[in-house]
């Protein structure tokens, strides 16, 4: 009998059964859908209701004050607000995928509301053209909208997440002919188009055109000629349902080559609404009748004495009336197999076996033996059918039947029943009228549990969201975080200290190790509760989250302490730069001086990029030597500028910097050497500037003392060279070396010879020989070789200029066989010379033996 009562509620459309259970009696009062604009969100979402200002209202029936009200699917009021928007009549409204209510008014302005009827700023305009022409109609899809203006132009928002309106291509002839305004529109969503962009089907004149952003194309409709009054694209984007001017409902593929349905409705009056019921049938609604048409067989009619709204879902259509919410869907195959009148399927016999078992009838065993081979399939059918049921008692009975059958299955997956029980517990919890989300199992799987939890959170159903998260083993921190932020916003009367305790108790109770205290603190700061934010951020264990927030709430000192404690140089730099911009220099210097890591990082950066600021820092902290080093470095940097040498030779900018550095070094006893060095550097620069001015050659500045002397001698300015020597107390030995090689460089051999005879050179005559040999002047070298006191030096010098005999004579005086061997190698190419050295070595060997 139970099977008969279940199947008695079904309607047969050709060979497919449909059912229309009531989900809820509506809890609202005095809501007439016929006098209101209504927007219902899919997936059992909220219902927005606002009085339709295009219809006459009896003032005594309701308040003249126009309100936007938001209900759940059971008609329970969630929120309301007074509608205050200018901009003309409300043309249309719909819910986006993230359950934001999109409202479009006549001048093309888009207003957005959340589920709590709070206006989301900023408002968005569809554009100047839309504003000037006025919007007359709009068609919504999942996450976008297309608007039609009085001039027949189309404007589109392809994605509500970005809210960027665009104008679609103009339809030829529409602007000139007012009679060519569209009869109706339908939208091909981007996911179903070849181009990946929105395509709008526009019924105009006797045909249909497809309008995109960059063009318009005509649709070849074959024999289907004549104006189209209503049309809607199927959920999978492959079929189009049209209601024609002569009262036919036609379902065709998008190319109009294959007709799935062609039925004469015997009514030229177009339906108020048309919607797909899954992928198997199409619903048409007139003011008293709902007609369901399928590919074959007679249509099914449902009669209503009150207005209804059709809400398409992925597996059926929800039907909203003033008094009830129903769900029209095709009966699932598993349910048909069990409850169809006269069914002998394995599932039906298992379900019947449970009934006999409960009545202690022996027929239970007989039924089980009949389906022994197909028992796993029977169990699966009962589990699946339970999932599709909205009636809790029937769910329980079907799951008991599955459990009963499973006991006799040795190889059945044991966790299937458990998984279905978990799913149904979640679905039954959210279907409760107080929550009012009547999801079917198919909708739930498509929506996913995480999105469902997000929707519960947004509706401030935190306790249920938390329990579902816990039950399904999902992350609870998201729920706790949202609850904390909501608590802060709504608990303005609770003192900060008390509210902090409430929040911490909840965080610690739920052991939320990964909770972002920083994010909650940021929300508290945004809500104007800075003290609470400061207390919350103290509990944030991650410095990378904690420090930026401390800066944003003005706790710079604490932020610097936390950053330096973390040892993260990037964080320290973040705080340093923030304080640098916000605080006066002296205050900033005081803060970083007390923290070595911050101080060192600042000085490292400032040395590279901010000399002046670094000097101020060192002066404020009494580090005069550091300032002096900076000044000295600056003088070198200035020296790289070609304009620096054009200053006054006595008081050039570089000299001033070095003199300042010298004065600062002089103030500390530890830097006597640096002070003296700076003094001499300044003195040398002065002399070099003078030399550049007198010689008119920019070749002296930044050269060494030795190079300066050498350059003066090369230029013939011996007096200047002597002045530099005396000024910097250059030793005689260095002076001789420099002058010898300088005279050799300019090949002034007479002056070199004269210089060698002034007095006995303190460096000896070897440098004179080397200078001549390097200049390839053997004759000049011969003037000095005989004066070499050491016979080894004489021998090597003669060898260098190729005089073998003289080299041999000098070497023979040393009686050094190793030297003779080395000299022989020098003359390896000359056989006669080599023999001289061999003879000498033999003689030395003989003398040694004797």
C-alpha positions in Angstrom: 0.0 0.0 0.0 2.9 2.3 0.7 4.1 1.9 -2.8 0.7 2.8 -4.2 0.4 6.0 -2.1 3.9 7.1 -3.2 3.3 6.5 -6.9 -0.3 8.0 -6.7 1.3 11.5 -6.5 3.1 11.1 -9.8 2.1 12.3 -13.2 3.1 10.5 -16.4 4.5 12.4 -19.3 4.7 9.8 -22.1 6.9 7.2 -20.4 8.5 9.4 -17.7 7.1 10.1 -14.3 7.1 13.5 -12.6 6.3 14.5 -9.1 5.6 17.8 -7.4 6.0 17.5 -3.6 5.4 20.6 -1.4 8.7 21.7 0.1 7.2 24.3 2.5 4.0 26.1 3.2 5.0 29.7 2.9 5.4 31.5 6.3 5.0 35.0 5.0 1.8 36.9 5.3 0.1 39.3 2.9 2.6 38.7 0.1 0.9 38.8 -3.3 3.3 37.7 -6.0 1.0 39.2 -8.7 1.7 42.7 -7.3 5.4 42.4 -6.7 8.6 42.0 -8.5 10.2 38.8 -7.3 13.8 37.4 -7.7 14.4 33.8 -6.5 18.0 32.5 -6.3 18.7 28.9 -7.5 20.0 26.1 -5.3 17.3 26.9 -2.7 18.5 30.4 -2.3 16.7 33.5 -0.9 13.7 35.3 -2.4 13.7 39.1 -2.9 10.3 40.8 -3.1 9.5 44.4 -3.8 6.3 46.1 -4.9 6.0 46.5 -8.7 5.7 50.2 -9.2 4.3 49.6 -12.7 1.1 48.1 -11.2 -1.8 49.9 -9.4 -1.7 49.3 -5.7 -4.6 49.6 -3.2 -3.1 51.9 -0.6 -5.1 50.5 2.3 -3.8 47.0 1.4 -0.2 47.8 2.3 2.1 50.6 3.3 2.8 53.3 0.7 6.4 53.1 1.8 8.2 50.8 -0.7 10.3 48.1 0.9 12.8 45.6 -0.5 12.2 42.4 1.6 14.4 39.2 1.5 12.9 35.9 2.6 14.3 32.4 2.7 12.6 29.7 0.6 10.1 28.9 3.4 8.9 32.5 3.4 10.7 33.5 6.6 11.8 37.2 6.6 15.6 37.5 6.6 15.9 41.2 6.2 14.3 44.3 4.7 15.1 47.9 3.8 13.3 50.9 2.4 13.8 51.3 -1.3 15.1 54.9 -1.8 16.8 54.8 -5.2 16.0 57.4 -7.8 16.7 56.7 -11.4 13.3 55.6 -12.5 11.3 52.3 -12.4 13.0 49.1 -11.3 13.3 47.1 -14.6 14.6 43.8 -13.2 16.4 42.1 -10.4 18.1 38.8 -10.0 20.6 37.0 -7.7 24.2 36.5 -8.8 26.2 33.3 -8.2 27.5 34.6 -4.8 24.0 35.5 -3.7 24.3 39.3 -4.3 21.0 40.8 -5.4 21.4 42.8 -8.6 18.8 45.5 -9.2 18.7 47.4 -12.5 16.6 50.7 -12.8 15.4 52.6 -15.8 18.5 54.9 -16.2 20.9 51.9 -16.3 22.1 52.1 -12.7 22.9 48.8 -11.0 22.3 48.6 -7.3 23.6 45.6 -5.3 22.4 44.2 -2.0 23.7 41.4 0.1 21.3 38.8 1.8 20.9 41.2 4.8 19.4 43.9 2.5 22.6 46.0 3.0 23.5 48.2 0.0 26.9 47.3 -1.5 28.9 50.3 -2.7 29.7 51.5 -5.2 26.7 51.6 -7.6 27.6 50.8 -11.2 26.2 52.5 -14.3 25.6 50.7 -17.6 27.0 53.8 -19.3 26.0 57.2 -20.7 24.1 55.8 -23.8 22.1 53.5 -21.5 21.4 56.4 -19.2 20.1 58.6 -22.1 18.0 55.9 -23.8 16.4 54.2 -20.7 16.4 50.5 -20.1 13.1 48.8 -21.0 14.0 45.1 -20.4 16.8 42.9 -19.1 17.6 39.2 -19.2 19.8 37.7 -16.5 21.8 34.5 -16.6 24.1 32.8 -14.0 26.5 35.7 -13.4 25.6 38.4 -16.0 22.8 40.5 -17.6 21.8 41.9 -21.0 19.8 45.1 -21.1 17.7 46.5 -23.9 17.1 50.2 -24.3 14.2 52.1 -25.8 16.3 52.6 -29.0 16.8 48.8 -29.2 20.5 48.8 -28.3 21.9 46.0 -26.2 24.2 46.5 -23.2 25.8 43.7 -21.3 27.6 43.0 -18.0 29.3 39.7 -18.8 30.4 39.0 -15.2 29.0 40.5 -11.9 32.4 39.8 -10.2 34.1 42.5 -12.4 31.0 44.7 -13.1 32.4 46.0 -16.4 29.6 46.9 -18.8 30.0 46.7 -22.5 27.9 47.6 -25.5 26.9 44.9 -28.0 26.8 45.3 -31.7 23.9 47.3 -33.2 21.2 45.4 -35.0 20.8 46.8 -38.5 17.7 48.9 -39.1 16.6 48.9 -35.4 17.5 52.5 -34.7 15.5 53.8 -37.7 12.4 51.6 -37.2 10.7 51.6 -33.8 8.5 48.6 -34.9 11.7 46.5 -35.0 12.1 46.4 -31.3 12.9 42.9 -30.0 9.9 40.6 -29.1 12.1 38.7 -26.6 15.7 37.7 -25.8 17.6 34.7 -24.7 21.2 34.4 -23.6 23.9 31.8 -24.7 26.3 31.8 -21.7 30.0 32.2 -22.5 30.7 28.6 -21.4 28.6 27.3 -24.2 29.7 29.5 -27.1 32.5 28.9 -29.6 33.9 32.4 -29.1 33.9 32.2 -25.3 31.9 35.4 -25.2 28.2 36.1 -24.4 25.9 35.6 -27.4 22.3 37.1 -27.3 19.5 35.5 -29.3 17.2 38.4 -30.3 13.7 37.6 -31.7 13.1 40.5 -34.1 10.6 40.8 -36.9 9.9 37.3 -38.3 13.3 35.9 -37.4 16.1 35.6 -34.8 19.6 37.2 -34.9 22.6 36.4 -32.7 24.2 39.5 -31.3 27.8 39.6 -30.0 30.1 42.4 -29.0 31.7 42.6 -32.5 28.9 41.6 -34.9 25.4 40.4 -35.7 24.4 37.3 -37.7 21.0 36.0 -38.9 19.8 32.5 -37.8 18.5 30.2 -40.5 15.2 29.0 -39.0 14.1 26.8 -41.9 10.3 26.4 -41.9 10.0 28.1 -38.5 9.0 31.5 -39.9 7.1 34.1 -37.9 7.6 36.2 -34.8 8.9 34.4 -31.7 7.1 35.6 -28.5 9.2 33.8 -25.8 12.4 31.7 -25.9 14.8 30.1 -23.4 18.1 28.2 -23.8 18.4 24.8 -22.2 20.6 24.3 -19.1 23.3 22.6 -21.2 23.2 25.3 -23.9 22.4 22.8 -26.7 18.7 23.4 -27.2 16.3 26.3 -27.6 12.6 26.4 -26.6 10.5 28.9 -28.5 6.9 30.0 -28.2 5.7 31.3 -31.7 3.1 33.8 -32.6 0.7 31.0 -33.7 0.7 29.4 -30.3 3.3 26.6 -30.8 6.0 25.5 -28.4 9.0 24.4 -30.4 12.2 22.8 -29.0 15.1 22.6 -31.5 18.8 22.3 -31.5 20.8 25.6 -31.9 21.1 25.1 -35.7 17.3 24.6 -36.1 17.9 21.3 -38.0 16.4 18.8 -35.5 13.1 19.4 -33.8 12.6 17.7 -30.4 9.2 19.2 -29.6 6.6 20.8 -31.8 3.3 21.2 -29.9 0.3 23.5 -30.5 -0.7 25.0 -27.2 -4.0 26.3 -28.7 -3.3 29.8 -27.2 -1.9 32.7 -29.3 -1.5 34.5 -26.0 2.2 34.0 -25.0 2.9 32.5 -21.6 4.0 34.7 -18.8 6.9 32.4 -18.0 8.7 29.6 -19.8 11.3 27.3 -18.2 13.2 24.1 -18.7 12.4 21.3 -16.2 15.8 19.6 -16.2 16.6 18.4 -19.7 13.4 16.4 -20.3 10.5 18.8 -20.5 9.6 22.5 -20.9 7.1 24.4 -18.6 4.9 27.2 -19.8 2.9 29.2 -17.3 -0.3 31.3 -18.0 -2.2 33.0 -15.2 -4.1 29.9 -14.2 -2.3 27.0 -15.7 1.1 25.3 -15.8 1.7 23.2 -18.9 4.5 20.7 -19.1 5.4 19.5 -22.6 7.8 16.7 -23.5 9.1 15.3 -26.7 6.3 12.6 -26.9 2.9 12.1 -25.6 0.2 14.4 -24.2 1.3 17.3 -22.0 0.6 17.5 -18.2 -1.5 20.3 -16.9 -1.4 21.8 -13.4 -4.0 24.4 -12.4 -3.4 27.2 -9.9 -5.8 29.8 -8.6 -2.9 32.1 -7.5 0.1 33.5 -9.3 3.3 31.4 -9.4 7.0 32.0 -10.1 9.1 29.3 -11.9 12.6 28.8 -10.5 14.7 26.6 -12.8 17.1 24.2 -11.0 19.6 21.7 -12.5 17.2 18.8 -11.9 13.8 20.4 -12.0 11.8 23.5 -11.3 10.8 25.0 -8.0 7.3 26.5 -8.1 6.7 29.4 -5.7 3.1 30.6 -5.0 1.6 32.9 -2.4 1.0 29.9 -0.1 3.6 27.2 -0.9 7.0 26.2 -2.4 6.8 23.1 -4.5 9.5 21.2 -6.5 8.5 19.7 -9.8 11.1 17.1 -11.0 11.3 13.9 -13.0 11.1 11.0 -10.6 14.5 9.4 -10.3 14.9 5.9 -11.9 15.8 4.3 -8.6 12.6 5.7 -7.0 10.5 4.5 -10.0 12.0 1.0 -9.8 11.0 0.7 -6.1 7.6 2.6 -5.9 6.1 2.1 -9.4 2.8 0.3 -9.0 3.3 -3.4 -9.8 7.1 -3.1 -9.8 8.9 -6.4 -9.5 12.4 -5.0 -9.5 15.0 -6.1 -7.0 14.7 -2.8 -5.2 11.0 -3.0 -4.9 11.2 -6.6 -3.5 13.9 -5.6 -1.0 11.7 -2.7 0.2 8.8 -5.1 0.4 10.9 -7.6 2.3 11.6 -5.0 5.0 7.9 -4.5 5.4 7.3 -8.2 5.8 10.3 -8.4 8.2 8.7 -5.6 10.3 5.5 -7.6 10.4 7.4 -10.8 11.3 6.2 -12.4 8.1 8.1 -15.3 6.5 7.6 -13.7 3.1 10.6 -11.5 3.9 12.9 -14.5 3.5 11.1 -15.5 0.3 11.6 -12.1 -1.2 15.3 -12.1 -0.3 15.8 -15.5 -1.9 14.1 -14.2 -5.1 16.6 -11.4 -5.5 19.7 -13.2 -4.1 21.8 -12.6 -7.2 20.9 -9.0 -7.6 20.8 -8.0 -4.0 23.8 -5.5 -4.3 21.8 -3.6 -7.0 18.7 -3.6 -4.8 20.7 -2.1 -1.9 22.1 0.5 -4.2 18.7 1.4 -5.5 17.3 1.9 -2.0 20.3 4.1 -1.0 19.9 6.2 -4.2 16.2 6.5 -3.7 16.7 7.6 -0.1 19.0 10.4 -1.3 16.3 11.8 -3.7 13.6 11.9 -1.0 12.6 15.1 0.9 10.3 13.1 3.3 12.5 12.1 6.3 10.3 9.1 7.2 10.7 7.7 3.7 14.4 8.4 3.7 14.7 6.4 7.0 12.6 3.5 5.6 14.6 3.3 2.4 17.9 3.3 4.3 16.6 0.6 6.7 15.7 -1.5 3.6 19.3 -1.0 2.3 20.8 -1.9 5.6 18.6 -5.0 5.8 19.7 -6.1 2.4 23.3 -5.3 3.0 23.4 -7.8 5.9 23.0 -10.6 3.3 25.6 -9.1 0.9 29.2 -10.4 1.4 30.9 -8.1 -1.1 29.0 -4.9 -0.9 30.7 -1.5 -0.2 29.8 -1.0 3.5 30.5 2.8 3.5 27.8 3.7 0.9 25.0 3.7 3.5 27.1 5.7 5.9 28.0 8.3 3.3 24.3 8.7 2.3 23.3 9.1 5.9 25.9 11.9 6.3 24.7 13.6 3.2 21.0 13.4 4.2 21.8 14.7 7.7 23.3 17.8 6.1 20.4 18.2 3.6 17.7 17.8 6.3 19.5 20.3 8.5 19.5 23.0 5.8 16.0 22.1 4.6 14.6 23.0 8.0 12.1 25.9 7.5 14.1 28.1 9.9 17.1 27.7 7.5 15.0 27.3 4.3 17.5 25.9 1.8 15.6 23.1 0.1 18.5 21.5 -1.8 18.0 18.2 -3.6 20.9 15.8 -3.5 21.8 16.5 -7.1 21.9 20.3 -6.4 24.0 19.7 -3.3 26.6 17.7 -5.2 26.7 20.4 -7.9 26.9 23.2 -5.3 29.5 21.4 -3.1 29.6 21.4 0.7 32.1 24.2 0.9 29.9 26.6 -1.0 26.9 25.6 1.1 28.9 26.4 4.2 29.9 29.8 2.7 26.2 30.6 2.1 25.3 29.6 5.6 28.0 31.8 6.9 26.9 34.8 4.8 23.4 34.3 6.1 24.9 34.4 9.7 23.9 30.8 10.4 27.3 30.3 12.0 26.3 27.5 14.4 24.8 25.3 11.7 27.8 26.0 9.4 30.2 25.1 12.3 28.3 21.9 13.0 28.2 20.8 9.4 32.0 21.6 9.0 32.7 19.5 12.1 30.4 16.7 10.9 32.0 16.6 7.5 35.6 17.0 8.7 36.1 20.3 7.0 38.0 23.4 8.0 36.1 25.1 10.8 38.4 28.2 11.0 36.6 29.9 8.1 33.3 29.7 10.1 34.9 30.9 13.3 36.7 33.8 11.5 33.4 35.0 9.9 31.6 34.6 13.2 34.2 36.7 15.0 34.1 39.5 12.4 30.3 39.5 12.6 30.4 39.5 16.4 32.6 42.6 16.4 30.3 44.4 14.0 27.1 43.6 15.8 28.3 43.9 19.4 29.0 47.6 19.6 27.6 47.8 23.2 30.0 45.2 24.6 33.3 46.7 26.0 36.5 45.8 24.2 38.0 43.7 27.0 34.8 41.7 27.5 34.4 41.1 23.7 38.1 40.0 23.5 37.4 37.3 26.2 34.3 36.1 24.3 36.4 35.8 21.1 39.4 34.1 22.7 37.1 31.6 24.5 35.6 30.6 21.2 39.0 30.4 19.4 40.5 28.3 22.2 37.4 26.1 22.6 37.6 25.2 19.0 41.4 24.8 19.1 41.8 26.8 15.9 45.5 26.7 15.5 45.5 28.4 12.1 43.1 31.2 13.0 44.2 34.5 11.7 44.0 36.9 14.6 45.5 39.5 12.3 42.5 39.3 10.0 40.0 39.6 12.9 42.0 42.5 14.3 42.0 44.2 10.9 38.2 43.9 10.8 38.0 45.3 14.4 40.2 48.3 13.3 38.0 48.8 10.2 34.9 48.8 12.5 36.5 51.6 14.6 37.6 49.4 17.5 41.3 50.1 17.5 41.9 49.1 21.1 40.3 45.7 20.5 42.4 45.4 17.3 45.6 46.1 19.3 44.7 43.4 21.9 43.7 40.8 19.3 46.9 41.3 17.2 49.0 40.5 20.3 47.7 36.9 20.0 48.7 36.5 16.3 51.7 34.1 16.2 52.8 34.9 12.6 54.9 38.0 12.5 54.3 38.4 8.8 50.6 38.9 9.6 51.0 40.7 12.8 53.5 43.4 11.9 51.7 45.0 8.9 48.5 45.1 11.0 50.3 46.8 13.9 51.5 49.4 11.4 48.0 50.0 10.0 46.6 50.6 13.5 49.4 53.1 14.4 51.3 50.8 16.7 54.7 51.5 15.1 56.8 50.9 18.2 55.3 47.5 18.9 55.6 46.6 15.2 59.3 47.4 15.2 59.8 45.3 18.4 57.9 42.4 16.9 59.7 42.7 13.5 63.2 42.7 15.1 62.3 39.8 17.4 61.2 37.8 14.4 64.6 38.3 12.8 62.9 38.7 9.4 64.9 41.5 7.6 62.1 42.1 5.1 59.6 42.8 7.9 62.1 45.1 9.7 62.6 47.1 6.5 58.8 47.3 6.1 58.5 48.9 9.5 61.6 51.1 9.0 60.3 52.6 5.8 56.8 53.0 7.3 58.1 54.9 10.4 60.6 56.9 8.2 57.6 58.3 6.3 55.4 58.9 9.3 57.6 60.2 12.1 59.9 63.3 12.4 63.6 62.4 11.8 64.8 62.8 15.4 61.9 60.6 16.7 62.7 58.0 14.0 66.4 58.0 14.9 65.6 57.5 18.6 63.4 54.5 17.8 66.0 52.6 15.6 69.1 53.5 17.7 67.8 51.4 20.6 67.4 48.3 18.3 70.7 47.1 16.8 69.2 45.1 13.9 66.9 47.9 12.8 69.8 50.4 13.2 72.2 48.3 11.1 69.7 47.6 8.4 68.9 51.3 8.2 72.5 52.3 7.9 73.2 49.7 5.3 70.3 51.0 3.1 71.1 54.7 3.7 74.8 54.2 2.8 73.7 53.2 -0.7 70.8 55.7 -1.2 70.4 58.4 1.4 73.7 60.0 2.4 72.2 63.2 3.8 69.7 61.4 6.0 72.4 59.0 7.2 74.7 62.0 8.2 71.8 63.5 10.2 71.4 60.1 12.0 75.1 59.9 12.9 75.2 63.5 14.0 72.2 63.0 16.2 73.8 59.9 17.8 77.3 61.6 18.2 79.1 59.3 15.7 81.3 62.1 14.2 83.8 59.7 12.7 81.0 58.0 10.7 79.9 61.4 9.3 83.6 62.1 8.4 83.8 58.8 6.5 80.6 59.6 4.6 81.9 63.1 3.7 85.2 61.6 2.5 83.3 59.0 0.4 81.1 61.8 -1.0 84.3 63.6 -2.1 85.3 60.6 -4.1 81.8 60.3 -5.6 82.1 64.0 -6.5 85.4 63.3 -8.1 83.7 61.1 -10.7 81.7 64.1 -11.9 83.7 65.8 -14.7 82.4 69.2 -13.5 84.1 68.8 -10.1 87.6 69.9 -11.3 86.2 73.1 -12.8 85.6 74.6 -9.3 88.0 77.0 -7.6 91.5 75.4 -7.4 91.8 76.5 -3.8 88.3 76.0 -2.5 86.7 73.3 -4.7 83.7 71.5 -3.4 85.7 68.3 -2.9 88.4 70.0 -0.9 85.7 71.5 1.4 84.2 68.0 2.0 87.6 66.6 2.9 88.4 69.5 5.2 85.1 68.9 7.0 85.9 65.2 7.3 89.4 66.2 8.7 87.9 68.5 11.3 85.5 65.8 12.4 88.2 63.2 12.6 90.3 65.6 14.7 87.6 65.8 17.4 88.2 62.1 18.3 91.5 60.8 19.6 91.0 57.3 18.0 91.1 58.7 14.5 94.4 60.7 14.4 95.6 58.7 11.4 92.4 59.4 9.5 92.6 63.1 10.4 96.2 63.4 9.1 95.4 61.4 5.9 92.4 63.7 5.2 94.6 66.8 5.8 97.2 65.5 3.3 94.6 64.5 0.8 93.2 68.0 0.8 96.7 69.5 0.5 97.5 67.2 -2.5 94.2 68.1 -4.2 95.0 71.8 -3.8 98.4 71.3 -5.5 96.9 69.2 -8.2 94.2 71.8 -8.9 97.0 74.5 -9.1 99.0 72.3 -11.6 95.9 71.7 -13.7 95.2 75.5 -13.8 98.9 76.4 -14.7 99.4 73.6 -17.2 95.8 73.8 -18.6 95.8 69.9 -18.6 93.3 68.0 -16.5 95.7 65.1 -15.7 96.7 65.7 -12.1 93.6 65.5 -9.9 93.1 62.1 -8.1 96.6 60.8 -9.1 99.0 59.7 -6.4 102.0 61.8 -5.1 104.4 59.6 -7.1 102.3 60.0 -10.3 102.1 63.8 -9.7 105.9 64.1 -9.4 106.4 61.8 -12.4 104.0 63.9 -14.5 105.6 67.2 -13.5 109.1 65.8 -14.6 107.7 64.5 -17.9 106.1 67.9 -18.5 109.5 69.5 -17.7 108.2 71.3 -14.6 111.1 70.3 -12.2 110.3 73.1 -9.8 106.8 71.8 -9.3 108.1 68.3 -8.9 110.5 69.4 -6.2 107.7 71.4 -4.5 105.6 68.2 -4.2 108.6 66.3 -3.0 109.3 68.8 -0.3 105.7 69.3 0.7 105.0 65.6 1.3 108.6 64.8 2.5 109.2 62.3 -0.3 112.4 60.2 0.5 115.5 60.6 -1.6 115.4 57.0 -2.7 111.8 57.4 -4.0 112.7 60.8 -5.6 115.6 59.2 -7.5 113.5 56.3 -8.7 110.7 58.6 -10.0 113.1 61.0 -11.7 115.2 58.3 -13.4 112.2 56.6 -15.0 110.5 59.9 -15.8 113.6 61.2 -17.7 113.9 57.9 -19.5 110.2 58.1 -20.5 110.9 61.5 -22.3 114.3 60.1 -23.5 116.2 63.0 -22.0 119.5 61.1 -21.7 121.6 64.1 -21.2 119.6 65.2 -18.2 119.7 61.6 -16.9 123.5 61.5 -17.2 123.7 64.9 -15.5 121.4 63.7 -12.7 123.5 60.6 -12.1 126.6 62.8 -11.6 125.0 65.3 -9.2 126.0 63.0 -6.3 126.3 59.4 -5.7 122.7 58.1 -6.2 121.2 56.6 -3.0 119.6 53.9 -5.1 122.8 53.0 -6.9 123.1 52.8 -10.7 121.0 49.8 -11.3 117.8 51.8 -11.9 119.7 53.9 -14.4 120.7 50.8 -16.3 117.1 49.3 -16.2 115.6 52.6 -17.4 117.9 52.7 -20.4 117.5 49.0 -21.2 113.7 49.3 -20.9 113.9 52.2 -23.4 116.0 50.0 -25.7 119.0 52.4 -25.4 122.0 50.0 -25.0 124.5 52.8 -25.6 123.1 54.8 -22.8 123.0 51.7 -20.5 126.8 51.2 -21.2 127.4 54.5 -19.4 126.1 53.1 -16.1 126.9 49.4 -16.2 130.6 49.8 -15.4 129.6 51.8 -12.3 127.7 48.8 -10.9 129.6 47.7 -7.8 128.3 44.1 -7.7 129.9 41.9 -10.5 126.7 39.8 -10.6 124.6 42.8 -11.4 127.2 43.9 -14.0 127.2 40.4 -15.6 123.4 40.3 -15.8 123.3 43.9 -17.2 125.8 43.0 -19.9 123.9 39.9 -20.8 120.6 41.9 -21.1 122.2 44.1 -23.8 123.8 41.1 -25.6 127.5 41.6 -24.6 128.6 38.0 -23.9 132.3 38.5 -23.4 131.9 41.4 -20.9 129.2 39.4 -19.2 131.6 36.4 -19.0 134.4 38.6 -17.6 132.2 40.0 -14.9 130.7 36.6 -14.1 134.2 35.0 -13.8 134.9 37.4 -10.9 132.0 35.9 -8.9 133.2 32.3 -9.4 129.4 31.3 -9.4 128.8 28.3 -11.7 125.0 28.7 -11.3 125.2 32.3 -12.6 127.3 31.1 -15.5 124.7 28.4 -16.3 121.9 31.0 -16.2 123.9 33.4 -18.5 124.6 30.5 -20.9 120.9 30.0 -21.3 120.5 33.7 -22.1 122.9 33.2 -25.1 121.6 29.8 -26.1 121.1 30.9 -29.7 124.8 32.1 -29.9 127.1 29.0 -30.1 130.3 31.0 -29.7 129.0 32.9 -26.6 127.7 29.6 -25.1 131.2 28.1 -25.4 132.7 31.0 -23.5 130.5 30.2 -20.5 131.2 26.4 -20.8 134.9 27.1 -20.8 134.6 29.3 -17.6 132.4 26.6 -15.9 135.0 23.9 -16.7 137.8 26.1 -15.4 135.8 26.7 -12.2 135.2 23.0 -11.8 138.9 22.2 -12.3 139.9 24.8 -9.8 137.5 23.3 -7.4 138.9 19.8 -7.8 142.5 20.8 -7.5 
